[in-house]
């Protein structure tokens, strides 16, 4: 379940957007109850894998490394052309 949430947040991180609880719930690949999602998000925040600010969630420093990796992959693909 936690990896599904991380995937959703990675998607939003690509667009430099921090989703709300409702947006995370709406974008999950397989649905889970809102109560379960709340528990997963709390756990991830407690373990510092996520940051929560103003009812929005973000990957924090991890987000920067994801964005850099995606940009690097895109650049490498362009060079190969």
Residue pairs with C-beta under 8 A, 6 or more apart in sequence:
1 32
1 36
1 40
2 40
2 43
2 44
2 49
4 28
4 29
4 30
4 32
5 24
5 28
5 37
5 40
5 41
5 44
6 44
6 49
6 59
7 29
8 19
8 24
8 27
8 28
9 19
9 24
9 50
9 57
9 58
9 59
9 63
10 59
10 66
11 27
12 18
12 19
12 23
12 27
13 58
13 59
13 63
13 66
13 67
14 66
14 67
14 70
16 67
18 53
18 56
18 57
18 58
19 27
19 56
19 57
20 55
20 56
20 57
21 34
21 37
21 38
21 41
21 55
21 57
24 37
24 41
24 57
25 34
25 37
28 37
32 40
41 50
41 52
41 57
44 50
45 51
45 52
45 57
48 60
49 59
49 62
50 57
50 58
50 59
50 60
51 57
51 58
51 59
51 60
59 66
